Amino acid sequence: MTPGSTVESGDDQLDPLTIAERWMLDGREVAVATVIETWGSAPRPVGSHLVIDEEGNFSGSVSGGCVEGAVISEAADVIASGEPKMLEFGVADETAWRVGLSCGGKIQVYLERVG
């Protein structure tokens, strides 16, 4: 699998947390991003997950487009440091247009290393 790719087609039916467990059993370093709060229009509900490994492979979804790109980028730091992060994306943020939440939504994502 190449960096930045999603899991194999047979795995895409699995829950992201099941995939995270499988990746950890394979010896990979893994971070999990979880939507913990939404306001207004948000593409994914509270409780949605995105799992990311140390090579940038990912599965699941917390939003879409550039927001997920930003979360995947932050995951590298979280995996390396072990320190969790609280990420917030929304229309009030100057990065709203850049990360794709120009629709007026706002999401809060908790990102942590697991395993």
C-alpha positions as CSV (number, residue, x, y, z in Angstrom):
1,M,0.0,0.0,0.0
2,T,1.3,3.4,-0.9
3,P,1.4,6.3,1.6
4,G,-1.8,8.2,1.7
5,S,-3.8,5.4,0.3
6,T,-6.9,3.9,1.9
7,V,-7.1,0.3,3.0
8,E,-7.5,-2.6,0.6
9,S,-10.9,-3.0,-1.0
10,G,-11.9,-6.0,1.1
11,D,-11.3,-3.9,4.3
12,D,-13.4,-0.9,3.4
13,Q,-16.5,-2.6,4.8
14,L,-14.9,-2.8,8.2
15,D,-15.3,-0.3,11.0
16,P,-12.3,2.0,11.2
17,L,-11.7,0.9,14.8
18,T,-11.5,-2.7,13.7
19,I,-9.0,-1.7,11.0
20,A,-7.0,0.3,13.7
21,E,-6.8,-2.9,15.8
22,R,-5.7,-5.0,12.8
23,W,-3.0,-2.4,11.9
24,M,-1.7,-2.4,15.5
25,L,-1.5,-6.2,15.5
26,D,0.6,-5.8,12.4
27,G,3.0,-3.6,14.3
28,R,1.9,-0.3,12.9
29,E,1.8,3.0,14.9
30,V,-1.8,4.2,14.7
31,A,-3.7,7.4,15.5
32,V,-7.5,7.7,15.8
33,A,-9.4,10.9,15.1
34,T,-12.9,11.1,16.5
35,V,-15.6,13.7,15.8
36,I,-16.6,14.8,19.3
37,E,-18.9,17.8,18.5
38,T,-20.5,19.4,15.5
39,W,-22.4,22.7,15.0
40,G,-24.5,23.7,12.1
41,S,-23.9,21.8,8.8
42,A,-21.3,19.0,9.2
43,P,-20.7,16.2,6.8
44,R,-20.1,13.5,9.5
45,P,-21.9,12.9,12.8
46,V,-20.4,12.8,16.3
47,G,-18.6,9.5,16.9
48,S,-17.3,9.2,13.3
49,H,-13.7,7.9,13.1
50,L,-10.7,8.3,10.9
51,V,-7.7,6.0,11.6
52,I,-4.2,6.9,10.3
53,D,-0.9,4.9,10.4
54,E,2.6,6.2,10.6
55,E,3.0,6.0,6.8
56,G,-0.1,8.1,6.1
57,N,-2.4,5.3,5.2
58,F,-6.0,6.0,6.4
59,S,-9.5,4.6,6.7
60,G,-12.8,6.1,7.7
61,S,-14.0,9.7,7.7
62,V,-14.4,12.6,10.0
63,S,-15.4,15.2,7.4
64,G,-14.1,15.2,3.9
65,G,-11.8,17.0,1.6
66,C,-9.2,19.3,3.0
67,V,-10.3,18.8,6.6
68,E,-9.3,15.2,6.5
69,G,-6.0,16.2,4.9
70,A,-5.3,18.5,7.8
71,V,-6.2,15.7,10.3
72,I,-4.0,13.2,8.5
73,S,-1.1,15.7,8.6
74,E,-1.6,16.4,12.3
75,A,-1.7,12.6,13.0
76,A,2.0,12.3,12.1
77,D,2.8,14.7,15.0
78,V,0.5,12.8,17.4
79,I,2.0,9.4,16.5
80,A,5.5,10.8,16.9
81,S,4.9,12.6,20.2
82,G,2.2,10.6,21.8
83,E,0.5,13.8,22.8
84,P,-3.2,14.0,21.8
85,K,-4.6,17.1,20.1
86,M,-8.0,18.8,19.9
87,L,-8.6,20.1,16.4
88,E,-11.4,22.5,15.5
89,F,-12.5,23.5,12.0
90,G,-15.3,25.9,11.2
91,V,-16.6,28.9,9.5
92,A,-15.5,31.3,12.2
93,D,-11.9,30.1,11.8
94,E,-9.8,31.9,9.2
95,T,-8.9,28.5,7.7
96,A,-12.6,27.6,7.0
97,W,-12.4,28.3,3.3
98,R,-9.0,26.6,3.0
99,V,-10.1,23.4,4.7
100,G,-13.6,23.2,3.0
101,L,-16.1,24.3,5.7
102,S,-17.4,27.3,3.9
103,C,-20.9,25.9,4.3
104,G,-21.2,27.3,7.8
105,G,-20.5,24.1,9.7
106,K,-18.1,23.6,12.5
107,I,-16.5,20.4,13.9
108,Q,-14.3,19.4,16.8
109,V,-12.0,16.4,16.4
110,Y,-10.0,14.6,19.1
111,L,-6.9,13.0,17.7
112,E,-4.9,10.5,19.8
113,R,-2.3,7.8,19.3
114,V,-3.5,4.3,20.3
115,G,-1.7,1.1,21.2
